[in-house]
Amino acid sequence: MNNCNFGLNEHKPFLKKETHHHHDHSHGESCEHHHDHGVGGHTHDHRGTDKKVLKIALSITFITMLAEFFYGFLSHSLALISDAIHMFTHSFALIISLVAIIIASKEAPLSKTFGYYRAEVLAAFINGITIVLSILWILYEAVDRFLNPQTIDVKTAMIVAVIGLVVNIITGFILMQGDNNNINLKSAFVHMLSDALSSVAIIIGYIVISFTNWYFIDVILAVLVAFVIGRWAVDVLKHSVNTLMESSPIDIEEVKQYIEQHKEVMELHDVHIWEITQDMYNMTAHVKIDKSSLENYEQLLQQINSELKEKFKIVHTTFQFEW
């Protein structure tokens, strides 16, 4: 009996055995293919770049935070101290993302059969939750200012807002140099972008208030910013939750129809598709083929695997052939 080959993987198939299960299908030879989880090397390349941009972004944010704390206490400016606390939340988000990439890059023990790749998805989920909390904070602050109008030191407030905007634009631009499809990096980027939008809203609000005393402008701008940030937060949370819940990242029916178009394939059932991390999709299924195609099942298996990898990014498959 020939070995099963796919790419650089080779192993012997299970021995043929005629049995029956509760669906009353006959089981034939089964071939399982396990691919290296860092398929093609591109995942590791991206992680190296992502780690670098996160370190730079974290350094800039952390230094700005320390400077704002120092000058805030020195000048007794509550505005500077408040923004420093805000910068701390972003430093925390960047640290979570950076630690997740470091963990994901580590070699896992045998018990962790899919490695530590899910650490990045978990980090994105945590960052998504903190983005939602920041939205609530923005809305609370806006309503509080509207109900309790206070005299604003426009000059100091504008300086703080401009500093925050410049820092977040720089860190956002740096993060854009990484892998934008990585849900972990995307969550860190949304944090930066949300703060940049908040800074823009604060600057516009202060300018309008200084000329008109229309304090309600704060609430309007805060609601607009919260709505935009909310849409991004939902996207990050939805993606991370779906991955953690083993939801299929692609249309299962489309994959089934694609495989069933092969004349040798009679039916595909018991299909499971899930995502380990970005561009790392796994699939298991039972493939019912005509008995006359048994001699060519290895060639069929190789063709199906190649097509799934190219069209759907499914890089790890386990198929049970039946007839």
C-alpha positions as CSV (number, residue, x, y, z in Angstrom):
1,M,0.0,0.0,0.0
2,N,1.4,3.4,-1.0
3,N,2.1,6.2,1.4
4,C,0.0,9.3,1.5
5,N,1.8,12.4,0.2
6,F,0.9,16.1,0.4
7,G,3.6,18.8,0.1
8,L,6.3,17.7,2.5
9,N,4.1,15.5,4.5
10,E,4.1,11.7,4.2
11,H,2.7,8.9,6.2
12,K,1.0,5.6,5.8
13,P,-2.8,5.5,5.5
14,F,-4.9,3.5,7.9
15,L,-5.5,-0.1,6.9
16,K,-8.6,-0.6,4.9
17,K,-11.5,-2.0,6.9
18,E,-15.1,-2.7,6.1
19,T,-17.2,-1.4,9.0
20,H,-20.5,0.4,9.5
21,H,-21.5,3.3,11.6
22,H,-24.9,4.7,12.5
23,H,-25.3,6.5,9.1
24,D,-24.8,3.1,7.5
25,H,-21.9,4.2,5.3
26,S,-19.0,1.9,4.6
27,H,-15.6,3.2,5.8
28,G,-12.6,3.0,3.6
29,E,-9.0,4.1,3.8
30,S,-8.5,7.2,5.8
31,C,-5.7,9.7,5.3
32,E,-4.9,12.6,7.7
33,H,-2.6,15.5,6.8
34,H,-1.1,17.7,9.4
35,H,0.6,20.8,8.2
36,D,3.1,23.0,10.0
37,H,1.1,25.8,11.8
38,G,3.3,28.5,10.5
39,V,2.4,27.6,6.9
40,G,4.6,29.2,4.2
41,G,6.7,31.1,6.8
42,H,4.6,34.3,6.2
43,T,2.9,34.0,9.6
44,H,6.3,34.2,11.4
45,D,7.5,37.0,9.1
46,H,4.4,39.0,9.9
47,R,4.8,38.3,13.7
48,G,8.3,39.7,13.6
49,T,7.1,42.9,11.9
50,D,4.1,43.2,14.2
51,K,6.3,42.8,17.3
52,K,8.6,45.5,16.1
53,V,5.8,48.1,15.3
54,L,4.1,47.3,18.6
55,K,7.4,47.9,20.5
56,I,7.9,51.3,18.8
57,A,4.2,52.4,19.3
58,L,4.4,51.3,23.0
59,S,7.6,53.2,23.6
60,I,6.2,56.5,22.1
61,T,2.9,56.1,24.1
62,F,4.6,55.2,27.3
63,I,7.1,58.1,27.2
64,T,4.3,60.5,26.4
65,M,2.4,59.2,29.4
66,L,5.3,59.7,31.7
67,A,5.9,63.2,30.4
68,E,2.2,64.2,30.9
69,F,2.2,62.8,34.4
70,F,5.4,64.7,35.3
71,Y,4.3,68.0,33.8
72,G,0.7,67.5,35.0
73,F,1.8,67.2,38.7
74,L,4.4,70.0,38.2
75,S,1.9,72.4,36.8
76,H,-1.1,71.1,38.8
77,S,-3.0,70.5,35.5
78,L,-5.8,68.1,35.9
79,A,-6.2,68.0,32.1
80,L,-2.7,66.7,31.6
81,I,-3.0,64.1,34.4
82,S,-6.3,62.9,33.0
83,D,-4.8,62.5,29.5
84,A,-1.8,60.7,31.1
85,I,-4.3,58.2,32.6
86,H,-5.9,57.8,29.2
87,M,-2.5,57.2,27.7
88,F,-1.9,54.5,30.3
89,T,-5.0,52.6,29.0
90,H,-3.5,52.6,25.5
91,S,-0.2,51.5,26.8
92,F,-2.0,48.6,28.5
93,A,-3.7,47.7,25.2
94,L,-0.4,47.7,23.4
95,I,1.3,45.6,26.1
96,I,-1.5,43.0,25.8
97,S,-1.1,42.9,22.1
98,L,2.7,42.6,22.3
99,V,2.7,39.9,25.0
100,A,0.1,37.9,22.9
101,I,2.5,38.0,19.9
102,I,5.4,36.9,22.0
103,I,3.4,34.0,23.5
104,A,2.1,33.0,20.1
105,S,5.7,32.8,18.8
106,K,6.8,30.5,21.5
107,E,7.2,26.8,20.9
108,A,4.3,25.0,22.6
109,P,4.4,21.7,24.5
110,L,2.8,18.6,23.0
111,S,-0.3,19.1,25.1
112,K,-0.9,22.4,23.2
113,T,-1.6,20.7,19.9
114,F,-2.4,23.9,18.0
115,G,0.3,26.0,19.7
116,Y,-0.3,29.3,21.5
117,Y,-1.7,31.1,18.4
118,R,-5.1,31.7,20.1
119,A,-3.3,34.1,22.5
120,E,-3.6,36.8,19.8
121,V,-7.3,36.2,19.4
122,L,-7.7,36.4,23.2
123,A,-5.8,39.7,23.3
124,A,-8.0,41.1,20.6
125,F,-11.1,40.1,22.7
126,I,-9.7,41.8,25.8
127,N,-8.8,45.0,23.8
128,G,-12.3,44.9,22.3
129,I,-13.8,45.0,25.8
130,T,-11.6,47.9,26.8
131,I,-12.6,49.8,23.7
132,V,-16.2,49.4,24.7
133,L,-15.4,50.7,28.2
134,S,-13.6,53.7,26.7
135,I,-16.8,54.5,24.7
136,L,-18.8,54.5,28.0
137,W,-16.2,56.7,29.5
138,I,-16.4,59.2,26.6
139,L,-20.2,59.4,26.9
140,Y,-20.1,59.8,30.6
141,E,-17.6,62.6,30.5
142,A,-19.6,64.4,27.8
143,V,-22.9,64.2,29.7
144,D,-21.1,65.2,32.9
145,R,-19.7,68.3,31.2
146,F,-23.1,69.2,29.8
147,L,-24.9,68.9,33.1
148,N,-22.1,70.5,35.1
149,P,-20.5,73.2,32.8
150,Q,-17.2,74.4,34.1
151,T,-14.8,77.1,33.1
152,I,-12.3,75.6,30.8
153,D,-8.7,76.5,30.6
154,V,-8.9,76.4,26.8
155,K,-5.1,77.0,26.2
156,T,-4.0,74.1,28.4
157,A,-6.8,71.8,27.2
158,M,-5.9,72.5,23.6
159,I,-2.2,71.8,24.2
160,V,-3.1,68.5,25.8
161,A,-5.6,67.6,23.0
162,V,-3.0,68.4,20.3
163,I,-0.3,66.4,22.0
164,G,-2.7,63.4,22.3
165,L,-3.7,63.8,18.6
166,V,-0.1,64.0,17.3
167,V,1.0,61.0,19.4
168,N,-1.9,58.9,18.3
169,I,-1.5,59.8,14.7
170,I,2.2,58.8,14.9
171,T,1.5,55.5,16.7
172,G,-1.4,54.8,14.4
173,F,0.8,55.3,11.3
174,I,3.5,53.0,12.9
175,L,0.9,50.3,13.6
176,M,-0.3,50.5,10.0
177,Q,3.1,49.2,8.9
178,G,2.3,45.9,10.5
179,D,-0.1,43.2,9.3
180,N,-3.5,45.0,9.1
181,N,-5.4,41.6,8.8
182,N,-4.1,40.5,12.2
183,I,-7.1,40.8,14.6
184,N,-4.7,41.4,17.5
185,L,-2.8,44.3,15.8
186,K,-6.1,45.6,14.5
187,S,-7.5,45.9,18.0
188,A,-4.4,47.9,19.1
189,F,-4.9,50.1,16.0
190,V,-8.5,50.8,16.8
191,H,-7.5,51.9,20.3
192,M,-5.1,54.5,18.8
193,L,-7.7,55.6,16.2
194,S,-10.4,55.9,18.8
195,D,-8.2,58.2,20.9
196,A,-7.2,60.2,17.9
197,L,-10.9,60.8,17.0
198,S,-11.5,61.8,20.7
199,S,-8.7,64.3,20.5
200,V,-10.2,65.8,17.2
201,A,-13.6,66.0,18.9
202,I,-12.1,67.7,22.0
203,I,-10.3,70.3,19.9
204,I,-13.4,71.1,17.8
205,G,-15.5,71.2,21.0
206,Y,-13.2,73.6,22.8
207,I,-12.9,75.9,19.8
208,V,-16.7,76.1,19.5
209,I,-17.3,76.4,23.3
210,S,-14.7,79.2,23.6
211,F,-16.5,81.3,21.0
212,T,-20.2,80.4,21.7
213,N,-20.4,78.8,25.2
214,W,-22.5,76.0,23.5
215,Y,-21.6,73.2,26.0
216,F,-24.0,70.8,24.3
217,I,-21.5,70.5,21.4
218,D,-19.5,68.2,23.7
219,V,-22.3,65.7,23.9
220,I,-23.0,65.7,20.2
221,L,-19.4,65.2,19.3
222,A,-19.0,62.5,21.9
223,V,-22.0,60.6,20.6
224,L,-20.6,60.7,17.0
225,V,-17.2,59.6,18.2
226,A,-18.7,56.8,20.3
227,F,-20.8,55.6,17.3
228,V,-17.8,55.4,15.0
229,I,-15.6,53.7,17.6
230,G,-18.4,51.4,18.5
231,R,-18.6,50.0,15.0
232,W,-14.9,49.2,15.0
233,A,-15.2,47.6,18.5
234,V,-18.1,45.4,17.4
235,D,-16.1,44.2,14.4
236,V,-13.1,43.3,16.6
237,L,-15.3,41.6,19.2
238,K,-17.3,39.7,16.6
239,H,-14.2,38.3,14.9
240,S,-12.5,37.3,18.1
241,V,-15.6,35.8,19.7
242,N,-16.3,33.8,16.5
243,T,-12.8,32.5,16.5
244,L,-12.9,31.5,20.1
245,M,-16.3,29.8,19.6
246,E,-14.9,27.7,16.8
247,S,-17.3,29.3,14.2
248,S,-16.5,28.7,10.6
249,P,-14.7,31.7,9.1
250,I,-15.9,30.7,5.6
251,D,-19.2,29.5,4.1
252,I,-19.3,25.7,4.7
253,E,-21.9,25.2,1.9
254,E,-19.6,26.9,-0.6
255,V,-16.7,24.6,0.5
256,K,-18.9,21.5,0.2
257,Q,-20.2,22.4,-3.2
258,Y,-16.6,23.1,-4.4
259,I,-15.4,19.7,-3.3
260,E,-18.5,17.9,-4.5
261,Q,-17.9,19.2,-8.0
262,H,-15.2,16.5,-8.4
263,K,-16.8,13.6,-10.3
264,E,-15.3,11.1,-7.9
265,V,-17.0,12.7,-4.9
266,M,-20.5,11.5,-4.2
267,E,-21.2,13.3,-0.9
268,L,-19.5,15.3,1.8
269,H,-20.8,15.2,5.3
270,D,-19.9,15.8,9.0
271,V,-18.0,18.9,7.9
272,H,-16.2,21.0,10.5
273,I,-14.2,24.2,9.6
274,W,-12.6,26.5,12.2
275,E,-9.9,29.1,12.6
276,I,-6.9,28.8,14.8
277,T,-5.6,32.3,14.1
278,Q,-5.2,34.5,11.0
279,D,-4.9,32.6,7.7
280,M,-4.8,29.3,9.6
281,Y,-8.1,27.4,8.8
282,N,-8.6,23.8,9.7
283,M,-11.1,21.3,8.3
284,T,-12.3,17.8,9.0
285,A,-14.9,15.9,6.9
286,H,-16.2,12.6,5.7
287,V,-15.8,12.2,2.0
288,K,-18.0,9.5,0.2
289,I,-16.5,8.4,-3.1
290,D,-17.5,5.9,-5.7
291,K,-15.8,2.4,-5.3
292,S,-14.5,2.7,-8.8
293,S,-12.4,5.7,-7.7
294,L,-10.6,3.9,-4.9
295,E,-7.4,3.4,-6.9
296,N,-7.1,7.1,-7.4
297,Y,-8.1,8.4,-4.0
298,E,-4.6,9.6,-3.1
299,Q,-4.5,11.8,-6.2
300,L,-8.0,13.1,-5.4
301,L,-6.9,13.9,-1.8
302,Q,-3.9,15.8,-3.0
303,Q,-6.0,17.8,-5.5
304,I,-8.7,18.7,-2.9
305,N,-6.0,19.8,-0.4
306,S,-4.2,21.9,-2.9
307,E,-7.5,23.6,-4.0
308,L,-8.7,24.2,-0.4
309,K,-5.4,25.8,0.5
310,E,-5.3,28.1,-2.6
311,K,-9.0,29.1,-2.7
312,F,-10.1,29.0,1.0
313,K,-6.7,29.2,3.0
314,I,-7.5,25.9,4.6
315,V,-4.1,24.6,5.4
316,H,-4.8,21.7,7.8
317,T,-7.2,19.0,6.7
318,T,-8.3,15.6,8.0
319,F,-10.6,13.5,5.7
320,Q,-12.3,10.2,6.3
321,F,-12.9,8.5,3.0
322,E,-16.0,6.3,2.7
323,W,-17.7,4.3,-0.1
